[in-house]
Amino acid sequence: MPSIRPFKAVVYNNKKIKNISKVVAPPYDIIPPDMQDELYRTHDNNVVRLILGKVRDTDTDTNNRYTRAASDFRHWLKENILIEDSTPAIYIYTQTYTYDGKSIDRIGFISLMELDLEDKKVLPHEKTLKAPKEDRLRLVREIKANLSPIFMLYEDAKHKVNSILKAFSKKTKPFIDVTIDSVRHRVWALTDKDAIGNIEGVMGKKDIFIADGHHRYETSKNYARELIEQSAPQSLIDNSKFFMAYFVELEEKSLLIMPTHRLIKDARGLSKEDILEKLGKYFTIEKLPGARKLLARLGELKASHAFGIYLGAAGYYALKLKDFKKAKTFMGSGSEDWKSLDVSILHLFVLKYVLGISDEDDNIEFVKDPGDAFKGVDKDGFKMAFFLNPTKVTQVKKVAEHGEKMPRKATYFYPKPLSGLVIRKM
């Protein structure tokens, strides 16, 4: 069973860094080039220089984004820009934000977790790609640190862990308290051995679900195996068998999954009339007067298998599947839970079967903001945009338990844990 343990985090020195908001960043994989530039400009010690350094035309095998990250990390430690805590701790982490007019306070904790090298107790739900794993492996080889926590979920029907976390956080002040993009992030260091022991006791019995960070998790396993094969120093091998994780209880109330919408480049020559005719065989189609009405209607249909589609001048439409039992017969192998995912229905049934359109990455652009999807059709040459309702937390759990992987971009957990709040040095 996966085990957890406290650790001495590396944190920014508040005597030298007065405003923590200037040096933290989102996870590396949601930082576009313009945000990377802005983070570079914001502060010379922003963590983006470690997690996603810039590529230069002059890069070589010995001077590149990975070696520069390692050099910066060592330099910041030497100059006490980053300092290591003196006492091992589990770090309580809360994120407070507003959604649909309601204030949500998500509480979790950051600790080390033992890698599941036999793939028995950690349950992923996403496929991983070779290039991102190689990128993260090159970084960890050089820097020998966990720069961002991997986002993990666990079940705790009696809320034992959250009770411990809430009791401690209510009676003490956080050592980090910062608001970025309307999300308040707070961090406490929990060093009480009895409380830590109680948390370890509960967590030792749990299956763990990966919410976010699949590539970094696979990279951690690859790095640990690589060190063993290379007969690296035993202390480094031992440390590599643990990674830094952010744990949140798996419950609908505090876990928000945002949808990712799809833009289609090539419609295989289908006219707007052809598209609606083909869809009409399997969907109830409702024409709507505008973007807001489309998104609102999609939300009303969230209990059904429903999609929104924007066809530019041809208009806005809500699509409601008529017969799921019929649709799933065209979706190949997979469990009923997997086939019930809206993203599975969209890719395998709507795109591939009904419309005969490629669902490969070179034909699809994934966007979070509905406004970007409408703009993609109106101004950027895309043929259509599909809008989805969010995947449910319970669906993530069921698919992972089946040992299946969701279609790409099926989940976008919000808010993301920040990089740079705490770092784990191997």
N, C-alpha and C positions, 0 to 999 in steps of 0.2 A: 504493500500500500504506500502511496506517496506520503512522505513525511515533511514537515515544515520545521524551520528553526529561525531564531532571531539572528540578526547580523549587525555589524557596525557599518552604518551607511556612510557614504561620502556625500557631503552636502555643501552647498555654497556657503561661504563664510559671510555672515551678515555684517561683520565689521568692515568688510571690503566691498560687498555687494549690497547696497542699501535698498535696492528695489528688485526683488526676486522676479517680478514680471518681465524684466528686461533680459533675463538669462534662460528662462524655460522655453519650451517649444512643444508643439503637438508631436505625436509619433512620426517617425521619418517617412512612413509610406503615405501620409496625407499632406505632405509639404510640397506644393507645386513650386516651380522655379521662381515665380515672383515673390512668394512667401519666403523662400530661402534667401533671396536677395535682401528682403526687408529684415529678416532675423539677423543676417550678417551686419546690416547697418545699425541695428538697434543696440548691440553691445559686442565688444571684442571678445567677451567670454560667454557668449550665448552657446547653449548646448548643441545647437544645430551644427557647429563646427566639429562636434564629435560624432553626432548621429548621422549627419548627412553633409559631409564636407563637399566643397565645390570641386568639380573636375577641371583640370587645367590642360591646355594644349601641350604644355611642357612636361606632363606627368611621365614618370619612368617607373621601373620596377621597385626602385628604392625611394622615390619621392612622389607620393600620390595621395589621394584623399584619405586613405587608410593610415599611412605612415604619419601624415600630418595630424590626424586625429590623435594618434598615440602620443606624438610629440607634445601637442597642446595639453593633453590630459596629464602627462608627467610634469609639464611646466606649471600648470595651474595648481597641482598638488604641492610642488616645490615652493611656489610663491604664496601658498596658503589662501589662494582664491577658492580652492576646494579643500575641505578638511574632513577627516574621518572621525566619527563619533567614538567616544572612549568606552562606551558600554553597549553590548549587543541589545538590540531592541526589535520589537515588531512595530511597524509604523502604521498608525491609524490614519486613514485617508478618507475625507469626506468631500463630496462635490454637491454643491447646492445650485439649482437652476430652476427656471420657470418654463413650464410647457403647458400649452392649452389653458393658460391662466392660473395654473396650480404650481405652487412651490414644491419642489421635490428635493429631498435631502438623501443622497445615496452614501452609505457608509460601507467601508471595507477596510482591508489592511494589506500592507506590503510586508512580505517576509521572503525567506529563501524556501524553495521547495525542491525536493529530490527529484531528479529526472526519472521518468518512467521508461528506461531503456528497453524494456520488454513490451512496451505498448499495450499494457493491460488495464491501467487504471486512469489514464488521461485520455479523454475522449474528444477528438477534434471534429469539426464539422465542415472544414474547407479543404479543397485541394491546394497543394503548394506547387510552386513553379521553380524551376532550376535556377534561373538567373537571380531572383531575389535571395535565395538561400546562399548562393555563391557570394553575392555581395555582402551579406551579413557575416558569412564565415570569414571572409578576408578581413573584415573590421574586427571581429572578436579575436582573431589570431594576433593582430597587432596591439590592440588596446587592452585585452585581457580584463574585461569588465562588462557588467550588464548595465547598460546606459538607460534602459527603459523597462518598466515592469511589463511582463506578459499578463494580459487580462484573463483571469480565470473565474469560473463560476462553480459554486458548490451548493448542495441542498442541506438545509438545516431547519426542519419543520418546527422545532421548538425554539429557534432563534437564539440558541445558547451563545454563539460567538458574538452576534450583534449586541446582545445584552451586556457582555463584557466591554465591548468597544464603546458603546454609548455611555455606560457608567463612568468609564475613565475620561472620555472626552468632555463630559459635562462638568467635571470637577477641576479640570486643568486647562491651561491656555495652549493653543497650538504654537509650534515654533515656526510654522509657515502659515500665512493667511493672506491670500492674494486672489483678486478677481480679474479674470481675463475673458473677454468676449461673453460677458454676462454670466459666467460660471464662477462661483466662489470655490476655491480650492484651499483646504486646511489639512495640516499634517501634524500629528502628535507622535512622540516617541514613547512607546509603552515598554518599560523595562522591568516591571514587577514580575518576578519569576513565577509566582503562583498563578497569576493571570495568564502568562504565556503558557505555562504548563496546562492549564485548563483548555486553552485554545488548541494547543497541540493534540490534546486528548480527543477533542471533537473532530478535528480535521483528519486525524489518522485513520478514520473509519470511512472516509468519503471517496466516491468517484469524483473526478474533477473534469469539468468541461472547459475547453478553450473558447473564450468569447472572441478575443482579438490577439493577434501575435503568432499565428500559425507558422509563419516563416522563421521567426526568431526562435520558436520552440524547437522546430526541426533542426535549426542551426545549432542550438545548444546541444542536442543529442549528437549531431555529426561531429562537433568539436570535441566532446567528451570521448567519443569513440576514436577519433583521430589521435588524441593525446595518448590513449591507451596503446594504440598500435605503434606509436613512435617511442614508447617507453620514456615519456616525458617525466620530469621530477614528480614524485609521488604527491607532494603537497598541491601541485597544480592539477593533477588528475583528480584528487579528492575534491578540490574546490569546483572543478568543472562539472561534477556530477550534481551540483545544485545550481539553480538559476533564480533570479529575482521575479517574484510574481505578485500581482495585485488581485486579491480575492474578494469577490462580492457574492452575497447570498443570491441564489437563483430564485427570484420572485418577480412577478409581473410589476408590482407597485413601483419599484425603484429602478428597474431596468428598462430603458427606452431604446428600442431599435427603430432606426429611421430607414425609410425605403431608398433604394437606388434606382433611378429611372433609366430608360434605355433610348438612345438615339440610333436610328438605322440609316446607314449611308446608301446602300444599294438595295432597291426593292425589286430587283430582277425584272425590271421593265413593266411591273404591274402599275396600272393606272389607279387613281384614287377610287374609281368606280369598281375596278376589279377587286381591290382590297376589301371594300365594304361588302361586296357580293360574297366573297369567300368567307369572310368572318360571319356574315349573316346566317350561314348554314349551321353554325355551332353556338352563336352568341345572340342574345337579345341586345339590339343596338339602340341606344338612346342618344339622339343629337342634342347638344347643349349649346347655349348662347355665348359661352366664353370660357376663359381659363379658370376663373374662380369657381364657376358653376361646375366645371368638369372635376376639379379637385374636391369640391364639397360633395358631389354625387359619389365619387369614388370612396370617400370616407363613409358615406351612408351604406355602401355596399360591402364593407369590410368583412362581414360575416359570410359573404359569398365569394366565389372565384371570379373576381372582377378586375378589369383593367380600364385605364383611360388611354385614348389614342388621339393624337393631334396630327392632322393631315394638311396643315397650312391653310390655304384658301378654301380647301374642301371641308374644313370645320373641325369641331371638337365632339368627341363621342365617348360615351361610357359603354363598356362591353361586359355583359354578365353571362357566364357560361351556362348553357342550357342543361347539359347532361355530363357530369363529371365521369360517371361510369363508362360512358362511350369514349370520352376523351382519353382516359387513362389506357385504353387498349392500344392507342397509337404511340405510347410513350416508352416502350421498351421495358427493360427489367427495372427492378427497384421496389421498395416497400410501398405500401399504401400511404404511409406518412410522407415519404419522399415525393411521391407523385402528387400529393395534396398541396405541396408548396406552390404558391403562385408563380415563383420564379421558374420552377420546373415546368409548369403548364405553359408559361410564356415561351420558354426557349424550345422545348421539345414538341409541344403541340401547336401553339400559335405560329411561331416563326418557321420551324422546320416542316411540320406536316401541312398545316392549313395554307400558309403563304408560300412555302418553299423557298424561304429566305435563309441565307447563311447566318448562323449565330456565332461565328468566329469573331475573335477580338478585332480583326481588321475591318469588320463590318459594323461593329457596335461601339458606341461611346457611352460610358456610364457616368451619370451626373447625379449629384445629391439635390441640387436646387432646381425645383420645377421651372423657375424662370429661365435657367440655362437651357432646359430642354425645349421650351417654346422658342427661345432665341435660336437654337440650333437649326430648327426647321425654317424659321423666318429669314435668317440672315446667313447661316453657315452651310447651306446646301444639303442638309440632311433631309431624307425623304419623309420620315415620320418619327414621332416620339411616342413611346409607350410609358405609361405611368402605373406604378404599383402601390398597393398598400404594404405596410411593413410586415416582415416575417414576425411571428409570435415567439416569445421566449420558450414556450412549451414545445414548439415545433423544432427549435434548435436542439433541445434536450432529446426529443424522440429520435430525430435523425442521427444524432451522435451515438445514441444507445444502440442503434441498428448497425453501427460501424460504417455508415454511409457518409458521403460528402455532399454538401449542398452545391448547387450551381454557383459559379463565381458571382461575387457582389450580392449575395443573398442577405447579408446582415451588415448593418452599420450601427454598432452600439454607440450611444451618445449619453453623456459626453465622454470623450477619450481621456484616459489618464495622461497627465502631462509628463514629458521627458525632462529630467533635470531636477526634479524635486528631491529624489534620493537616487544614488548610484551605488552599485555593488562592485567593489574592486576584488578581483580574484588574487 
